[in-house]
Amino acid sequence: MSGSRTSQASTARLFLWTAAAMMAFAGNSILCRMALATTAIDPASFTLIRIVSGAVVLYLLVSWRRGIVSVGGNWTSALALFAYAAGFSYAYLSLPAGTGALLLFGAVQASMIGYGLIRGERLGAWQVLGMVMAVMGLVGLLLPGLQAPPLSGSLMMVGAGVAWGIYSLRGRRASSPTVETTGNFVRAVPMAFILGAYGISRAEIDFAGVVYAVGSGAVASGLGYAVWYSVLPRLASTMAATVQLSVPAIAAIAGVIFLHEPITARLLGASAAILGGIAVFILCRPEPVRGS
């Protein structure tokens, strides 16, 4: 009886920590959009503060847990991380929170799926159907029309998603993802300073914007990634991929609550096609043959 209760408590904790990580990921979209839509802060300053605060929190966490000073990571992954963070910030100058999260997530998954195809991954009929659904949803979202999101912001967010997909692919085999992510954040700091220096003539900072940027970097990014990497080993790979489908939905709901953003028929239809297609693709992926 006690063993059953322990197992149930462990499952409940896993669910809560996983939900917390997904809310943190969606929180990045909300905090960035709130900062750029309701405060004076500019995208370059937001990116700089986000990366610096994320690097500080992750470094403190790793040092506290492991008692080490040196961290992992590499400059190529750091560049991909910086490209994601910068594109993300500039895209949210014009995109609603839910639309931005949907484009980001779709681009991340598309880049990772595309990499698998380039590497010779063979698709089943259901996976092809899922991919077609997702592509049609993305095209439907971006087609010109009254409810279409701004093209420039959409392209920036897609670019940010591709950069994050590259970052994710490079980090899949890391023995300690939190340590690797810490090193990449630290290496991305000088890149963010260069961006900040480049845009210094247009730089604007206010207290509320700084608070949102620190929240995005220290909490939604730093602590969010640490929580996610702590629960990831306990999730099946299919579950880990599928649960991330909740992020755009959480971001869209939070956008309605905190930013009074409308949920349009186009966004709902595109979300169903993109997220449904990705879900079909993930869930119908053949299991690897043991021993191969």
N, C-alpha and C positions, 0 to 999 in steps of 0.2 A: 504493500500500500504506500509506504513511504517512498519507495523507488518510483512509483507512478506519479506521485505528487512532485517529486524532484524533477522528473522528466517534463511534466506539464509546466512547472515553473521555468525550466530552462527554455522550453519552446516559447513561452510568453515573453521572456526576456529577449529572445532572438527576434521575435516579431516586433517588439517595441523599439529595439535598437535599429532594426532594418527600416522601420517606418520613420524613425528620427533621421536616418541618413537620407532617405528620399525627400523628406521635408526640408532638410538642409540644402540639397541640390536644387529643389524648386525655389528655396529661399534666395539663392543667388540671383535668379531671374527677377524676383520681386524687389529685392534690395537695390539691384542695379537700376531697374526701371523707375523705382520710386526716387532714387537719387537724381537721375538724369531728367525726370519729368517734373519733379516738384521742388528741387533745390537748385542752387547755382553752380554746383560742381561740374567740371567738364570731364569728358571720357578719359583723357590722358591722366588727369589727377586721380580719378577713381581707380583706374587700372594700377597706378603706382601704389596708392595706399592699400588696395586690395592685396597685391602681391607681397608688399613689405609686411603687412600684418599677418598674412597667411604664413610667410616664411618664419616670422618670429614665433608664432604659436606652435607650428610644427617642430621647429628646432627645440623649443622648450620641452615639448612632449617627448620627443625622441631622447633628449638628454636626460630627462627625468626617468624615463623607463629603462634606458640602457646605460646611462652614465657615460656616454661617448660625446666627443666633440666633433669628430669628422662625420660626414654624412655621404650618402651615395649620390646617384644621379649622374647625368652627363649633359653636355652643352646642347646636343641635338634635341634631346627631349625637353630641355629647358626652353629652347627656341619654339618648339611646338606648343608648350604650355603658355608662353608669352603671346604667341600669335592667337591662341584661343582666347585668352583674357582680354587682349586689346580689341579683337574683332567683336567679341561679346559686348564690350562696353560701348563701342561706336554704333553697333547695331541697335542697341536699346535707346538710342536717341530718338528713334522713330517707331520701333515695333512695340505693340502691346506685349505684356508679359507672357500670356499663354501662347500667342503666335510665335514669339521668339523661342520659347522652350520647345515647341513642336518642331520648328525648323532646325534647331540645334540638335535635338535628339534624333530626328530623321537623318540629318547629315552625318552624325556620328555612326549610326548603324549602317548607313549606306556605304561609308568609307571602309568600314570593317568587313562588310559583305563583299564589297568590290575587291578588297585585298585577298579575300579567300578565293574569289573567282580567278584572279590573276595567278594565284598559287596552284590553280588546278582543281579547286573544290568542285565536285559535281553536285548538281541540284536535282532534287526530285520534283515531281509535278506540282505538289502542294507548295514547295518552296518557290517555284517559278510563279505560281498564282499569288503567293504572298508578296513577292517582289513587285509584280505588276500592279497589285493593289496599292502598295506604298508609293510607287512612282506616279500612278494616276492621281492619288491624293495630293502629292506634292505639286504636280502640274496644276491641278484644280485650284489649289490654294494660291498659286502665284499668277494664274491667268489674269490679264487686265480686267478690271471691273470696279464697281463701286466699293465692294468690300475687300478688294485685294490689298495686302500689306504693301508698304513702300518697297520698291524694287531694290534700291540701294541698301537699305537696312537688311532686307531679306538675303541679298548676296553676301553681305558681311557676316551675317549669322551662319549661313551655310559654310562660308570659309572658316569661321570659328569652329563649327562642328567637325569639318574635315581635319583641322589641326588637332582637335581633341581626340578624334579617331586615331590619328597617327600617334599621338601621345599614349593612348590606351594600348595600341598594338605594340609599341616599343616596351611598355611596362608589364606586359602579360606574364613574362617569365621571371620577373623580379622576385628574388627570394624574400625580400622585406619591402613590400610596396610603400609603407609609410616612410621608411628611411630614404628610399629612392625619391619619393615625392618631395620630401623635405629638401634634399639636395637640389632637385630641379627648381623648387621655389626660390631657394637661395641664389642659384645661378640666374634666375629670371629677374632678380632685383636690378642689376645694372642695365638690363634691357629696358625695364620699366622707367628707370631714371633717364635714359636716352630719349624715350618717348615723351616723358614729361618735359625735358629740356627743349625738345623740338617744338612742343606746343605751348611753351611758357608764355608766349605773347597773347595767347587766348585762354590762359589758365584762370579759372575761377574756383575759389574754395569757400565754403561756408560750413558752419558747425554741423548742421543736419546732414549735409553731403558727406562730411568726414565720418560721421557716426555710421551712416549706411555703408560706406566703403569698408570701414573697419569691421562692421558686422559681417559683410560679405567675405572678407579675407580671413578674419580670425575665427568666426563661428561657422558660417555656411561652407567655407572652403577648408580651413585648417582642421577644425574639430569634426566637420562633416566627413572629410576624407578619412580621418583617423577612425571614426566610428565605422564607416563602410568597410575599410580594410580589416577591421577586427571581426566583423560578422561574415565577410565574404568567404573565408575558408569553411564555414559551417553551412553554406548554401550550395545546393546543386547548381551546376553551371547554367542549366536551363532556367531555374528559378531566379538566379542572380540576374540573368539577362531580362527575363520577363517582368520582374518586379520594377525595373526601371521605367517600364511603360507608364507607371503612375506619375512620373515627374511632370510631364506637360499638363496633365489633368489637374494636379495640385496647383501648379503655377497659374493655370487659367482661373481656377476657383478663387485663389488668393488675389488675382488681379481684379476680379469682380468685387471682392470684399474690400480691399484696401485702396484700389485705384479707380473703382467704378467703371472698369472697362467692360464693354459689351461682349457677349458671346454670340457671334454671328452664325447664321446658317452655314456659311462657307467654312468657317472654322470648325464647326461641329462635323460637317461632312468630311472635310480633309482629315480631321483627327481620327474619325472612325476608319477611314481608308488607310492612313499612314500607320497608325498604331495597330490596327487590326491586321494589316499586311505583315508588319514586323513580327507580331505575335505568332501568326501562322508560320512564318519563316523559321522563327526560333523553335517553336514547339514541334515542328515537323523535321527538324534537323536529325539526320540519322546518328545513332550512337556509334562512337568509334569502336572498332573491333578490338577486343582484348588481345593484348600481346602483339599488336601491330605497331 
